[in-house]
Amino acid sequence: MRVVQRSRESRIRRLWAGLAVITGTVTALALAPAGLPQAQAQVVRTQELSPTITLVSVHSRSMNRTLQAHVLHPAGKPAGLPTFYLLPGAGGAEDGISWYHHGGVRQFFAGKRVNVVLPIGGRFSMMTDWQHDDPALGRNKWQTYYTRELPDSIDRAFRTNGTNALGGVSMSAGPALDLAIQAPRRFRAVASYSGCPGTTDPLGVLSNTTVPMRGGGNPLNMWGPPGSAAWIKHDPVVNAAKLRGKAIFLFAGSGVPGSIDGSPLAAIGGLFGGDVVEGVSLACTTNMHNKLNSLGIAHRFSVRSTGSHSWGLFSAGLRESWPMIARAIGA
């Protein structure tokens, strides 16, 4: 009897051991991602340009490329600070035209208790995730990068408190509002400086097709044909109700050149003429203002009586918006 009992116990132990192996294998297969595992987006290199400026390189998993950003911070990189992301214009700062080089941000934020991230990347992309890779502009997954990959990487590298604000200028002004809608828990405050928030009204369609085409891209690769579901999904005017509860700052100039623009060359403002571009920005931003008003959503809309599409104007908008943004993120 004892031999039989020991044999039975041995078979039971082998059975349980086999079941454990099978269960573990099935669980591992169920939890494993499809394909090969991909590395988490992260800061892969830092270059200290000064005690208060760091150039970081972040590897984007979604685009399989490494991108750079300037980070302005207090000396010593203290932990527990909020972060303000300032997106670049049409050239994605890849052309050297940026907040960092032209917006006066290094002087303005000196001594302030905040991390200011100035990304480089996203030229002519409308800062969104494109449905298809583009022959000219490549793979564009900028919503993923600017709402997930870059903030996660910055939070880890600079030990932030996870409280964020977002601002966009010119091309990225409307997309900044859209990113705040698409990632509602990521940003407490959002600012739109001299851009076009709409995507489905005539001016919005014009802006969101003309900009990619300036870079040689095909806007149909972005959200498909204008008026389709994706265009509606990414229209901040249509989806304005989703901004409720955030600090919202809207800014534009009249389009009339003035001393705020700086030099006469700056007031001309590029390919189409800064006066025309800023006039379109004012019309688009007024549409956003009217929609927020109709919904009873608190916000601030500032219009300068003079100002062409220039860095002098953009810088004035940034300085005017900062007290509201600072309060919202505790800076």
Secondary structure, DSSP 8 states (H G I E B T S, - for coil): -HHHHHHHHHHHHHHHHHHHHHHHHHHHHHHS-SSS-----EEEEEEEEETTEEEEEEEETTTTEEEEEEEE--TT--SS--EEEE---TTTTTTS-SHHHHS-HHHHTTT-SSEEEEEE--TTSTTSB-SS-BTTTB--BHHHIIIIIHHHHHHHHHT--S-EEEEEEGGGHHHHHHHHHHSTTT-SEEEEESS---SSSHHHHHHHHHHHHHTT--THHHHSSTTSHHHHHT-TTTTGGGGTTSEEEEEEE-S---GGG-SHHHHH-STT-HHHHHHHHHHHHHHHHHHHHHHT---EEEEESS--SSHHHHHHHHHHHHHHHHHHHT-
